[in-house]
């Protein structure tokens, strides 16, 4: 599972926002590393840890680890909070490390019960500028994201669509994206998936398209492993972006 103000946003600020959202946004509640989130809401408390990697022509960035807690309550709601430790290595030799911002999200599944094949949910999210100032490029803005998701299950296939709107608060710059995810249960407990995301903004960053392939493996009743690899196929001046994620999720209830 996924980026204005009175003065125009600089390319450095836009890059910092892109890196931050790329590393932290795809943290859906179910064990998955896709940018297209899920429409389910969990039960009880869950913990997730993952390593994320991004590389383009000018730099490479890591979130190692990215951590998240989730709490499902009242059947239709789920609250999540997450952060992590990041490293950005610019190809000219500069290296920046520090803590990522705090991510807070509240999911509401407003259509469909857990045992039904069709579900829809909205998950308002804030990324607060609480992390290391050097890692976020001096950007002190809070990032608001409003994703709307719908999913439909067909026996061993799960299809999910997502539309998301994103804006740095106090800014005139806005981002929107649309994505689709298809997952297939190859064997009991193992889901293989592929997704495509199209993103646009009203800034000079223009259009951006990327895709990922990944897996979700339910190892036991309370444990899951997940991972994904991807790259961009329509990109900005930073050229091709490549991605990688690997992590686990455990239910604590």
Secondary structure in CASP SS format (residue, H / E / C, confidence):
PFRMAT SS
TARGET T0000
AUTHOR 0000-0000-0000
METHOD secondary structure of the structure
MODEL  1
X C 1.00
X C 1.00
X C 1.00
X C 1.00
X C 1.00
X C 1.00
X C 1.00
X C 1.00
X C 1.00
X C 1.00
X H 1.00
X H 1.00
X H 1.00
X H 1.00
X H 1.00
X H 1.00
X H 1.00
X H 1.00
X H 1.00
X H 1.00
X H 1.00
X H 1.00
X H 1.00
X H 1.00
X C 1.00
X C 1.00
X C 1.00
X C 1.00
X C 1.00
X C 1.00
X C 1.00
X C 1.00
X C 1.00
X C 1.00
X C 1.00
X C 1.00
X C 1.00
X C 1.00
X C 1.00
X C 1.00
X C 1.00
X C 1.00
X C 1.00
X E 1.00
X E 1.00
X E 1.00
X E 1.00
X E 1.00
X E 1.00
X E 1.00
X E 1.00
X E 1.00
X E 1.00
X E 1.00
X E 1.00
X C 1.00
X C 1.00
X C 1.00
X E 1.00
X E 1.00
X E 1.00
X E 1.00
X E 1.00
X E 1.00
X E 1.00
X E 1.00
X E 1.00
X E 1.00
X E 1.00
X E 1.00
X E 1.00
X E 1.00
X E 1.00
X C 1.00
X C 1.00
X C 1.00
X E 1.00
X E 1.00
X E 1.00
X E 1.00
X E 1.00
X E 1.00
X E 1.00
X E 1.00
X E 1.00
X E 1.00
X E 1.00
X E 1.00
X E 1.00
X E 1.00
X C 1.00
X C 1.00
X C 1.00
X C 1.00
X E 1.00
X E 1.00
X E 1.00
X E 1.00
X E 1.00
X C 1.00
X C 1.00
X E 1.00
X E 1.00
X E 1.00
X E 1.00
X E 1.00
X E 1.00
X E 1.00
X E 1.00
X E 1.00
X E 1.00
X C 1.00
X C 1.00
X C 1.00
X C 1.00
X C 1.00
X C 1.00
X E 1.00
X E 1.00
X E 1.00
X E 1.00
X E 1.00
X E 1.00
X E 1.00
X E 1.00
X E 1.00
X E 1.00
X E 1.00
X C 1.00
X C 1.00
X C 1.00
X C 1.00
X C 1.00
X C 1.00
X C 1.00
X C 1.00
X C 1.00
X C 1.00
X C 1.00
X C 1.00
X C 1.00
X C 1.00
X E 1.00
X E 1.00
X E 1.00
X E 1.00
X E 1.00
X E 1.00
X E 1.00
X E 1.00
X E 1.00
X E 1.00
X E 1.00
X E 1.00
X C 1.00
X C 1.00
X E 1.00
X E 1.00
X E 1.00
X E 1.00
X E 1.00
X E 1.00
X E 1.00
X E 1.00
X E 1.00
X E 1.00
X E 1.00
X E 1.00
X C 1.00
X C 1.00
X C 1.00
X C 1.00
X C 1.00
X E 1.00
X E 1.00
X E 1.00
X E 1.00
X E 1.00
X E 1.00
X E 1.00
X E 1.00
X E 1.00
X E 1.00
X E 1.00
X E 1.00
X E 1.00
X E 1.00
X C 1.00
X C 1.00
X E 1.00
X E 1.00
X E 1.00
X E 1.00
X E 1.00
X E 1.00
X E 1.00
X E 1.00
X E 1.00
X E 1.00
X E 1.00
X E 1.00
X C 1.00
X C 1.00
X C 1.00
X C 1.00
X C 1.00
X C 1.00
X E 1.00
X E 1.00
X E 1.00
X E 1.00
X E 1.00
X E 1.00
X E 1.00
X E 1.00
X E 1.00
X E 1.00
X C 1.00
X C 1.00
X C 1.00
X C 1.00
X C 1.00
X E 1.00
X E 1.00
X E 1.00
X E 1.00
X E 1.00
X E 1.00
X E 1.00
X E 1.00
X E 1.00
X E 1.00
X E 1.00
X E 1.00
X C 1.00
X C 1.00
X C 1.00
X C 1.00
X C 1.00
X C 1.00
X C 1.00
X E 1.00
X E 1.00
X E 1.00
X E 1.00
X E 1.00
X E 1.00
X E 1.00
X E 1.00
X E 1.00
X E 1.00
X C 1.00
X C 1.00
END
